[in-house]
Amino acid sequence: MKVHFIRSGERRYGMRIEREDAPVLVMDPAPGFDPDLPHDMVHFVVEAALGLKTGVFGQIAAGGDAGSFHVEAGGALPAKERQRAARKQVAKGAKLIKAQGREGELSELAAFLFDVGWRSGQRPDSAAQRVALGEAERTRAGLSPDERARIDAARPRVLADFERLSQAWRGLRVGDTLTLEWPSGRII
């Protein structure tokens, strides 16, 4: 699966996801623009490192839409076939979301923890940063020992990937794209 992170404006990004045997998905604008590392790129890295099969990108790889992407308009299919494919996509996405269990929540919690931890080392100390770190400590305390161990084991990979991808993302101009392969995180 190829995940295209598109710098679609000065403070805006979109996404385009190409999958084998499934419709192309898009979202523009995507939520959580950040000049260093957009929200969905954080999820991509964290879910890949933790091996989450039912997080946002695991659901999409399994043929879903994670409840927030839609089938790309246009393409080679006639309009009726595109509409049918879009309806099937929504139904499959809803089924995957319903079945995601704890991994969907773990994706959100781990993305928050890694994001706050990484940014605390990147940005000057501030009152907002201290509040976020306190919230991260409370979030971490609410995880099971196995979940904390899993997150701790993934930490070196996640932080290294954040650094690598942040550098690439900051180098993009409006209209440029950073394409990643799921789940390896390799820049294509």
C-alpha positions in Angstrom: 0.0 0.0 0.0 1.3 3.5 -0.9 0.3 6.4 1.3 0.8 9.8 -0.2 1.0 12.7 2.2 0.4 15.8 0.1 1.4 19.3 1.2 -1.7 20.9 -0.3 -1.4 24.4 1.2 0.7 26.5 3.5 -1.0 25.0 6.5 -2.8 22.2 5.0 -2.2 18.6 3.8 -4.2 15.9 2.1 -3.7 12.1 1.7 -4.1 9.7 -1.2 -3.9 6.0 -0.6 -3.3 3.4 -3.3 -4.1 -0.2 -2.5 -4.0 -3.4 -4.5 -7.5 -4.8 -5.3 -9.2 -1.9 -3.6 -10.3 1.6 -4.6 -8.0 4.6 -4.1 -8.9 6.6 -1.0 -8.4 10.3 -0.5 -8.9 12.9 2.3 -8.2 16.6 1.7 -7.9 18.4 3.9 -6.6 15.9 6.5 -6.8 16.9 10.1 -3.9 18.0 12.3 -1.6 19.8 10.0 1.8 20.4 11.6 4.9 21.9 9.9 7.1 19.1 11.5 4.9 16.0 11.4 1.2 15.8 10.5 -1.2 13.9 12.7 -1.8 11.1 10.3 1.9 10.6 9.7 2.3 10.2 13.5 -0.4 7.4 13.3 1.3 5.8 10.3 4.6 5.5 12.2 3.2 4.4 15.5 0.8 1.8 14.0 3.6 0.3 11.9 6.0 0.2 14.8 3.5 -1.4 17.1 2.2 -3.8 14.4 -1.4 -2.7 14.8 -3.6 -4.5 12.4 -6.8 -2.6 13.2 -5.5 0.9 13.7 -6.3 3.5 11.0 -3.7 2.2 8.4 -4.3 -1.5 9.2 -8.0 -1.0 8.5 -7.2 0.7 5.3 -4.8 -2.0 4.2 -7.5 -4.6 5.0 -9.8 -2.8 2.6 -11.6 -0.4 4.9 -11.7 3.4 4.9 -11.1 4.1 8.7 -14.4 6.1 8.7 -12.7 9.2 7.4 -11.4 8.6 3.8 -13.5 8.4 0.7 -13.1 6.7 -2.7 -11.3 8.9 -5.2 -13.6 10.5 -7.7 -13.0 10.0 -11.4 -10.8 7.1 -12.6 -11.4 4.5 -15.2 -14.6 3.0 -13.8 -18.0 4.2 -15.1 -20.0 6.3 -12.7 -22.3 3.4 -11.6 -19.4 1.1 -10.8 -17.6 3.9 -8.9 -20.8 4.4 -6.8 -21.1 0.7 -6.1 -17.4 0.5 -5.2 -17.9 3.5 -2.8 -20.9 1.9 -1.1 -19.0 -1.4 -0.7 -16.0 0.6 0.7 -18.2 2.4 3.3 -19.8 -0.9 4.4 -16.5 -2.7 4.7 -15.0 0.3 6.6 -17.9 0.3 9.1 -17.4 -3.4 9.7 -13.7 -3.1 10.3 -14.2 -0.1 12.7 -16.8 -2.1 14.7 -14.4 -5.0 15.0 -11.2 -3.0 15.8 -11.4 -3.7 19.6 -8.6 -2.3 21.8 -6.2 -1.7 19.0 -8.1 1.3 17.7 -7.9 2.9 21.1 -4.3 1.9 21.6 -3.5 3.6 18.3 -4.8 6.9 19.6 -3.2 6.6 23.0 0.2 5.5 21.7 0.1 8.2 18.9 -0.6 10.8 21.6 2.2 9.5 23.9 4.9 9.4 21.2 3.8 12.7 19.8 4.1 14.5 23.1 7.3 12.8 24.0 9.0 13.6 20.7 7.8 17.2 20.6 8.9 17.8 24.2 12.5 17.2 22.9 12.0 19.3 19.8 10.4 22.5 21.1 11.2 24.9 23.9 9.6 24.3 27.3 6.2 26.0 27.8 3.2 25.8 30.1 1.3 24.0 27.3 4.1 21.5 26.9 4.2 20.8 30.6 0.4 20.2 30.6 0.7 17.8 27.7 3.5 15.9 29.5 1.3 15.6 32.6 -1.6 14.3 30.5 0.8 11.8 28.8 1.9 10.5 32.2 -1.7 9.9 33.2 -2.5 8.2 29.8 0.6 6.0 30.2 -0.5 5.0 33.7 -3.9 3.8 32.3 -2.3 1.3 30.0 -1.8 -2.3 30.8 1.8 -3.5 31.7 1.9 -5.4 28.3 0.8 -2.2 26.4 3.5 -0.1 28.2 6.1 -2.8 27.4 5.0 -2.8 23.7 5.2 0.9 23.5 8.6 1.0 25.2 10.0 -1.6 22.8 8.8 0.5 19.8 10.2 3.8 21.1 13.6 3.7 19.3 12.0 2.9 15.9 9.2 5.5 16.4 11.5 8.3 17.4 14.0 7.6 14.6 11.1 7.5 12.1 9.7 10.7 13.4 13.1 12.4 12.9 13.6 10.9 9.4 10.1 11.7 8.2 9.9 15.1 9.8 13.1 16.2 8.0 11.6 15.0 4.7 8.2 16.6 5.4 9.7 20.0 6.3 11.5 20.0 2.9 8.3 19.8 0.9 6.8 22.8 -0.9 3.1 23.3 -1.5 2.1 20.7 -4.1 4.9 18.3 -3.2 4.2 14.7 -1.9 5.9 12.4 0.5 5.0 8.8 -0.3 5.4 6.0 2.2 5.0 2.3 1.9 2.9 0.5 4.5 3.9 -1.0 6.8 7.7 -0.6 6.2 7.6 3.2 6.3 10.1 3.3 3.5 10.0 6.5 1.5 9.1 5.7 -2.1 
